[in-house]
Amino acid sequence: MAENTFPMYKPDQLVQFFRTDVLTEQEAKHFSKNDLTPAVKPDSVQLLYMRTLQLVYRFRPECLYMIPLSEDIENPSFHEGATAIMSLYLCMRRFLPTCLVFDFSLSDLLAPKPKKTAIILSGIMNFLHFRKQRMDFILEHESRFRGDMDRFQALNRGIKEAEMRIDTLTTIPPEQQAEARELGSALVELNAANAHKFQGVTALKDSIAEWRSKIAERTQALTKLKVNVTTTNEDNATLRSQILESPEELKTQMEKMKESLKNIKAATVRADEFLVELQSKAQVLNNTDSEVQLICNLLQDLQTGLDNNKQLLEEVEESVAEFEKQQKEIKTLNTEVDREKRSHVMKLERLSKQQLRRQNMKDMAEQHVQAVMRKCDHVHEKRQEMADQIQEITNETQQLKAKIQNLMDSCTNETRVAQDLYDRLSAALDLLHKRIETCQDDIQLTLGSGG
């Protein structure tokens, strides 16, 4: 006890703790610091130990008063007074090593000392604090386990709902399967037609690009012709100014101009034909533009449908990702639940073992109680027999006392009579002695006078 592994508490702290956590209300009112210091009251300490055992082991206080007797014990009534003290002592001897108090003796119950009692009560108080802390931790752990189980069930319900939603999104109803097949075949045909039309549109675009390049070339040629026309007009102006100077050169120039006009007319005719051809091709291009617009509208509708399908696929992928995430969470929760289940199963096994031990102990205690009750009944029968015998003996003793009293009375009477006789005889003897003495005196006188 020189080196404690638990703190020492003051008497005020001990009194406050045992009054609030161990004793009942009525007992706590009568328990005070004077019961521990300066002199420890054995009754108060025994009551504290008994209530501590009741709090820890959950057994009734009257169990301490059961007499563990056997038929071979003589005079079992002698054990009744010491049974409660010995039972409490044995229970405390088993309990106090868990509180790290190893030197508990019977004198700590019958004649406790203040310092030793303070050490024992401090150990008990420390153990009860530890017990309460562990019980709070276990209750908190159980509440967390219940919360995890509720969350696990909620996640399972969410997963089932997600699976049902995925099934509803991925599966087509039977009444719509034919329509879905038709739509699928129509979509395949539309995709093929669109691909074919795309090829035609690309070909048209290529041809339009070629025609545009040709038109650019022809416009360049027209601009060149216009430049040539302007140059010819300038040449005409210069020639007109030169007509007056040289008529021969005018003739040659006129011939050249006629030839150039013929060439220009032929070029304009060719340009008009080319413009007519270009206008017809432009009409064809306008028609193709309308067709391309229709195709673009169809492609836009197809794109919206594809976007909707893509959005549905993204939703499905998100739901699948969420489902996988929930699956991972479920796996982690399953591992936690398995661990909790294992710990819970181990606790249940320990509890079942403890219950079996308690049941066995209860059965043994009941058997022991029944045996004790039978022994008590047997003892009571023996007591009754002994009481009957004692009653008979008391009756006989009373009769003997009455006889003795009668004999005493008769003896007193006889002693009184004997005393009277003795007194008479002693008086008669005294008279006789006196007479003898008087006779001797008379004889001596007579003898003296005769001599």
Legacy VTK file of the C-alpha trace (Angstrom):
# vtk DataFile Version 3.0
C-alpha trace
ASCII
DATASET POLYDATA
POINTS 451 float
0.000 0.000 0.000
3.061 2.308 0.090
2.893 2.890 -3.695
-0.690 3.358 -4.922
-1.622 3.369 -8.597
-4.708 5.504 -7.888
-5.050 8.960 -6.305
-5.863 9.444 -2.656
-9.034 11.425 -1.993
-9.909 13.577 0.950
-12.717 12.593 3.332
-14.960 15.361 1.997
-14.582 14.072 -1.555
-15.224 10.500 -0.434
-18.341 11.512 1.492
-19.658 13.568 -1.434
-19.044 10.758 -3.947
-20.577 7.961 -1.889
-23.560 10.103 -0.951
-24.341 10.967 -4.581
-23.374 7.782 -6.449
-23.551 4.819 -4.068
-25.904 5.284 -1.141
-29.664 5.672 -1.288
-31.347 8.952 -0.395
-32.268 7.929 3.144
-28.812 6.467 3.798
-27.074 9.502 2.270
-28.866 11.819 4.710
-27.372 9.971 7.683
-23.865 9.555 6.205
-21.385 12.322 7.024
-17.699 13.039 7.483
-17.905 12.060 11.156
-18.450 8.446 10.069
-14.907 8.385 8.620
-12.930 10.766 10.780
-11.473 10.921 13.395
-12.753 7.417 14.278
-14.258 5.152 11.624
-17.667 3.666 12.382
-17.753 -0.012 11.375
-21.477 0.039 10.582
-21.100 2.915 8.102
-18.097 1.301 6.404
-19.915 -2.044 6.149
-22.921 -0.267 4.630
-20.650 1.436 2.060
-19.055 -1.885 1.101
-22.447 -3.594 0.824
-23.888 -0.836 -1.408
-20.743 -0.882 -3.564
-21.101 -4.628 -4.119
-24.783 -4.134 -4.881
-23.933 -1.428 -7.437
-21.197 -3.453 -9.155
-22.544 -7.025 -9.046
-26.310 -6.317 -8.965
-27.219 -8.702 -6.163
-29.616 -8.085 -3.336
-28.306 -7.181 0.115
-30.270 -10.026 1.728
-28.042 -12.484 -0.147
-25.310 -11.621 2.352
-27.480 -12.977 5.144
-27.922 -16.447 3.617
-26.321 -19.124 5.816
-24.129 -21.512 3.810
-24.629 -24.450 6.181
-24.242 -28.199 5.737
-25.775 -30.996 7.701
-22.479 -31.827 9.374
-22.161 -28.425 11.126
-23.090 -28.606 14.755
-25.169 -25.833 16.298
-25.879 -23.861 13.051
-27.625 -21.168 15.069
-24.218 -20.026 16.296
-23.312 -19.006 12.693
-26.252 -16.701 12.122
-24.682 -13.611 13.668
-21.366 -13.878 11.787
-22.812 -14.882 8.400
-23.356 -11.351 7.055
-19.888 -10.171 8.115
-18.153 -13.242 6.670
-20.107 -13.047 3.390
-19.276 -9.355 3.057
-15.631 -10.065 3.865
-15.384 -12.836 1.229
-17.092 -10.694 -1.422
-14.792 -7.760 -0.692
-11.767 -10.059 -0.843
-12.838 -11.006 -4.383
-13.764 -7.450 -5.419
-10.925 -5.280 -4.036
-8.093 -6.759 -6.192
-9.887 -5.255 -9.210
-9.558 -1.911 -7.391
-5.805 -2.609 -6.866
-6.243 -3.137 -3.118
-4.658 -6.433 -2.158
-4.344 -6.425 1.644
-7.931 -6.403 2.860
-8.439 -8.149 6.184
-11.307 -8.878 8.529
-10.155 -6.174 10.911
-10.930 -3.619 8.170
-14.580 -4.543 8.656
-14.754 -5.016 12.407
-12.245 -2.387 13.609
-11.354 -0.177 10.605
-8.590 2.395 10.796
-8.983 5.858 9.219
-5.955 5.757 6.929
-6.527 2.204 5.678
-10.233 2.900 5.185
-9.422 6.062 3.191
-7.085 4.039 0.932
-9.716 1.334 0.337
-12.488 3.867 -0.331
-10.174 5.823 -2.686
-9.489 2.619 -4.652
-13.216 1.875 -4.835
-13.966 5.462 -5.906
-11.273 5.313 -8.613
-12.654 1.993 -9.889
-16.228 3.335 -9.969
-15.056 6.416 -11.904
-13.284 4.132 -14.390
-16.359 1.880 -14.613
-18.649 4.841 -15.300
-16.259 6.178 -17.949
-16.079 2.804 -19.700
-19.856 2.391 -19.567
-20.311 5.862 -21.110
-17.786 4.952 -23.810
-19.593 1.666 -24.541
-22.969 3.434 -24.689
-21.510 6.053 -27.037
-19.986 3.292 -29.161
-23.349 1.517 -29.285
-25.120 4.747 -30.269
-22.518 5.325 -33.031
-22.977 1.741 -34.165
-26.753 2.248 -34.300
-26.231 5.483 -36.287
-23.867 3.676 -38.684
-26.377 0.874 -39.079
-29.156 3.379 -39.808
-26.925 5.153 -42.334
-25.969 1.798 -43.850
-29.639 0.887 -44.217
-30.389 4.328 -45.705
-27.508 3.871 -48.179
-28.782 0.406 -49.054
-32.211 1.882 -49.694
-30.624 4.661 -51.817
-28.613 2.066 -53.762
-31.727 0.005 -54.389
-33.571 3.119 -55.542
-30.616 4.043 -57.805
-30.546 0.512 -59.225
-34.270 0.679 -59.864
-33.825 4.093 -61.501
-30.960 2.776 -63.649
-33.109 -0.202 -64.608
-35.989 2.116 -65.500
-33.625 4.335 -67.532
-31.856 1.484 -69.305
-34.816 -0.836 -69.850
-37.563 -0.035 -72.359
-41.174 -0.843 -71.446
-42.668 -3.779 -73.394
-45.346 -1.599 -74.996
-42.625 0.748 -76.331
-40.099 -1.839 -77.490
-41.614 -2.132 -80.982
-41.617 1.639 -81.326
-38.045 1.751 -80.015
-36.977 -0.838 -82.574
-38.692 1.166 -85.317
-37.032 4.343 -84.095
-33.681 2.548 -83.960
-34.045 1.239 -87.522
-35.262 4.695 -88.658
-32.311 6.277 -86.897
-29.925 3.848 -88.632
-31.513 4.615 -91.998
-31.430 8.334 -91.246
-27.781 8.097 -90.293
-27.034 6.264 -93.546
-29.038 8.826 -95.567
-27.354 11.649 -93.729
-23.963 10.134 -94.433
-24.856 9.794 -98.115
-26.197 13.357 -98.205
-23.110 14.565 -96.369
-21.030 13.006 -99.084
-23.183 14.764 -101.714
-22.986 18.050 -99.815
-19.221 17.779 -99.566
-19.069 17.051 -103.308
-21.337 20.061 -103.980
-19.191 22.207 -101.729
-16.121 21.083 -103.626
-17.786 21.861 -106.939
-19.009 25.232 -105.579
-15.471 25.998 -104.506
-14.241 25.073 -108.004
-16.923 27.264 -109.643
-16.109 30.097 -107.296
-12.480 29.825 -108.269
-13.525 29.801 -111.962
-15.850 32.796 -111.351
-12.944 34.599 -109.680
-10.821 33.837 -112.702
-13.591 35.059 -115.083
-14.107 38.217 -112.992
-10.410 38.806 -113.221
-10.668 38.315 -116.981
-13.651 40.749 -117.082
-11.727 43.309 -115.092
-8.887 42.869 -117.555
-11.371 43.328 -120.423
-12.749 46.427 -118.759
-9.224 47.714 -118.410
-8.678 46.901 -122.062
-11.956 48.718 -122.948
-10.845 51.783 -121.033
-7.476 51.622 -122.715
-9.198 51.258 -126.097
-11.420 54.226 -125.283
-8.348 56.195 -124.428
-6.768 54.954 -127.630
-9.940 56.008 -129.513
-9.681 59.448 -127.961
-6.065 59.687 -128.987
-6.923 58.302 -132.451
-9.720 60.807 -132.875
-7.218 63.508 -132.127
-4.873 61.948 -134.643
-7.521 61.485 -137.393
-7.057 64.954 -138.539
-3.339 64.415 -138.812
-3.107 61.122 -140.716
-6.139 59.556 -142.470
-4.200 56.497 -143.469
-3.264 55.765 -139.899
-6.921 56.450 -139.061
-8.007 53.790 -141.446
-5.515 51.330 -140.026
-6.571 52.251 -136.544
-10.239 51.936 -137.476
-9.590 48.515 -138.853
-7.767 47.584 -135.685
-10.596 48.992 -133.646
-13.153 47.066 -135.680
-11.183 43.917 -135.125
-10.895 44.724 -131.410
-14.680 45.489 -131.357
-15.348 42.164 -132.983
-13.150 40.523 -130.413
-14.893 42.459 -127.650
-18.343 41.543 -129.000
-17.302 37.917 -129.201
-15.910 38.136 -125.664
-19.148 39.814 -124.437
-21.196 37.107 -126.135
-19.070 34.495 -124.525
-19.375 36.376 -121.187
-23.198 36.569 -121.586
-23.345 32.857 -122.312
-21.104 32.243 -119.328
-23.330 34.508 -117.169
-26.449 32.613 -118.297
-24.696 29.388 -117.479
-23.624 30.855 -114.135
-27.226 32.023 -113.409
-28.545 28.532 -114.130
-25.868 27.080 -111.914
-26.713 29.703 -109.230
-30.375 28.599 -109.372
-29.163 25.027 -109.006
-27.009 26.178 -106.105
-30.008 27.946 -104.522
-32.031 24.747 -104.814
-29.130 22.803 -103.365
-28.874 25.454 -100.596
-32.522 24.861 -99.686
-31.906 21.127 -99.713
-28.751 21.664 -97.668
-30.805 23.836 -95.264
-33.334 21.029 -94.907
-30.498 18.584 -94.381
-28.973 20.960 -91.830
-32.310 21.183 -90.026
-32.525 17.407 -90.028
-28.943 17.268 -88.840
-29.748 19.786 -86.095
-32.718 17.642 -85.027
-30.457 14.629 -85.120
-27.848 16.588 -83.149
-30.447 17.525 -80.513
-31.483 13.870 -80.329
-27.858 12.853 -80.032
-27.339 15.548 -77.397
-30.332 14.228 -75.477
-28.965 10.705 -75.763
-25.544 11.993 -74.745
-27.130 13.804 -71.778
-28.971 10.627 -70.830
-25.738 8.686 -71.185
-23.955 11.287 -69.042
-26.732 11.008 -66.451
-26.403 7.237 -66.604
-22.606 7.535 -66.270
-23.036 9.953 -63.363
-25.515 7.591 -61.732
-23.120 4.710 -62.399
-20.247 6.751 -60.915
-22.426 7.656 -57.964
-23.445 4.012 -57.718
-19.768 2.955 -57.766
-19.003 5.636 -55.164
-21.865 4.377 -53.040
-20.615 0.833 -53.635
-17.192 1.904 -52.343
-18.826 3.604 -49.363
-20.899 0.466 -48.846
-17.751 -1.635 -48.998
-16.087 0.588 -46.415
-19.265 0.543 -44.356
-19.468 -3.221 -44.845
-15.936 -3.560 -43.553
-16.816 -1.308 -40.625
-20.074 -3.199 -40.125
-18.228 -6.517 -40.339
-15.728 -5.255 -37.808
-18.554 -3.953 -35.648
-20.412 -7.226 -36.150
-17.335 -9.188 -35.161
-16.876 -7.015 -32.106
-20.613 -7.216 -31.439
-20.542 -11.002 -31.914
-17.567 -11.213 -29.575
-19.443 -9.045 -27.090
-22.526 -11.209 -27.541
-20.400 -14.315 -27.051
-18.897 -12.791 -23.941
-22.353 -11.747 -22.789
-23.730 -15.206 -23.582
-20.844 -16.781 -21.701
-21.431 -14.380 -18.845
-25.146 -15.124 -18.999
-24.372 -18.844 -19.015
-22.054 -18.343 -16.076
-24.661 -16.217 -14.354
-27.331 -18.777 -15.188
-25.103 -21.548 -13.882
-24.276 -19.481 -10.835
-27.961 -18.656 -10.475
-28.882 -22.322 -10.824
-26.141 -23.265 -8.400
-27.269 -20.479 -6.097
-30.872 -21.633 -6.388
-29.813 -25.221 -5.757
-27.676 -24.006 -2.895
-30.568 -21.907 -1.617
-32.907 -24.858 -1.929
-30.372 -27.058 -0.159
-29.899 -24.366 2.448
-33.654 -24.012 2.793
-33.971 -27.769 3.199
-31.165 -27.634 5.720
-32.843 -24.691 7.388
-36.099 -26.622 7.471
-34.223 -29.550 8.908
-32.537 -27.201 11.373
-35.913 -25.672 12.228
-37.302 -29.165 12.772
-34.352 -29.942 14.997
-34.879 -26.616 16.712
-38.534 -27.472 17.208
-37.563 -30.832 18.614
-34.971 -29.176 20.807
-37.559 -26.578 21.813
-40.008 -29.348 22.692
-37.290 -31.101 24.643
-36.347 -27.818 26.299
-40.023 -27.241 27.093
-40.259 -30.698 28.616
-37.036 -30.068 30.524
-38.331 -26.706 31.683
-41.566 -28.359 32.782
-39.579 -31.016 34.625
-37.327 -28.337 36.111
-40.372 -26.399 37.206
-41.789 -29.540 38.763
-38.423 -30.211 40.405
-38.286 -26.617 41.553
-41.761 -27.029 42.995
-40.691 -30.247 44.758
-37.491 -28.578 45.922
-39.544 -25.672 47.188
-41.812 -28.070 49.031
-38.802 -29.872 50.412
-37.259 -26.539 51.352
-40.463 -25.558 53.114
-40.602 -28.852 54.937
-36.897 -28.567 55.739
-37.414 -25.067 57.078
-40.279 -26.325 59.202
-38.217 -29.259 60.455
-35.232 -26.984 61.038
-37.500 -24.635 62.959
-38.785 -27.551 65.054
-35.227 -28.830 65.486
-34.124 -25.345 66.436
-36.895 -25.182 69.001
-35.863 -28.567 70.350
-32.254 -27.456 70.303
-33.157 -24.301 72.142
-35.173 -26.273 74.696
-32.427 -28.839 75.107
-29.809 -26.152 75.449
-31.955 -24.372 78.037
-32.540 -27.652 79.865
-28.819 -28.434 79.772
-28.067 -24.950 81.068
-30.468 -25.530 83.950
-28.952 -28.945 84.490
-25.469 -27.535 84.566
-26.551 -24.860 86.944
-28.156 -27.458 89.171
-25.035 -29.604 88.965
-22.918 -26.624 89.896
-25.266 -25.798 92.801
-25.175 -29.430 93.869
-21.371 -29.436 93.722
-21.318 -26.259 95.770
-23.670 -27.765 98.284
-21.574 -30.936 98.440
-18.393 -28.954 98.899
-20.037 -26.944 101.642
-21.281 -30.052 103.366
-17.894 -31.685 103.097
-16.193 -28.608 104.428
-18.516 -28.316 107.374
-18.111 -32.058 108.207
-14.324 -31.866 108.173
LINES 1 452
451 0 1 2 3 4 5 6 7 8 9 10 11 12 13 14 15 16 17 18 19 20 21 22 23 24 25 26 27 28 29 30 31 32 33 34 35 36 37 38 39 40 41 42 43 44 45 46 47 48 49 50 51 52 53 54 55 56 57 58 59 60 61 62 63 64 65 66 67 68 69 70 71 72 73 74 75 76 77 78 79 80 81 82 83 84 85 86 87 88 89 90 91 92 93 94 95 96 97 98 99 100 101 102 103 104 105 106 107 108 109 110 111 112 113 114 115 116 117 118 119 120 121 122 123 124 125 126 127 128 129 130 131 132 133 134 135 136 137 138 139 140 141 142 143 144 145 146 147 148 149 150 151 152 153 154 155 156 157 158 159 160 161 162 163 164 165 166 167 168 169 170 171 172 173 174 175 176 177 178 179 180 181 182 183 184 185 186 187 188 189 190 191 192 193 194 195 196 197 198 199 200 201 202 203 204 205 206 207 208 209 210 211 212 213 214 215 216 217 218 219 220 221 222 223 224 225 226 227 228 229 230 231 232 233 234 235 236 237 238 239 240 241 242 243 244 245 246 247 248 249 250 251 252 253 254 255 256 257 258 259 260 261 262 263 264 265 266 267 268 269 270 271 272 273 274 275 276 277 278 279 280 281 282 283 284 285 286 287 288 289 290 291 292 293 294 295 296 297 298 299 300 301 302 303 304 305 306 307 308 309 310 311 312 313 314 315 316 317 318 319 320 321 322 323 324 325 326 327 328 329 330 331 332 333 334 335 336 337 338 339 340 341 342 343 344 345 346 347 348 349 350 351 352 353 354 355 356 357 358 359 360 361 362 363 364 365 366 367 368 369 370 371 372 373 374 375 376 377 378 379 380 381 382 383 384 385 386 387 388 389 390 391 392 393 394 395 396 397 398 399 400 401 402 403 404 405 406 407 408 409 410 411 412 413 414 415 416 417 418 419 420 421 422 423 424 425 426 427 428 429 430 431 432 433 434 435 436 437 438 439 440 441 442 443 444 445 446 447 448 449 450
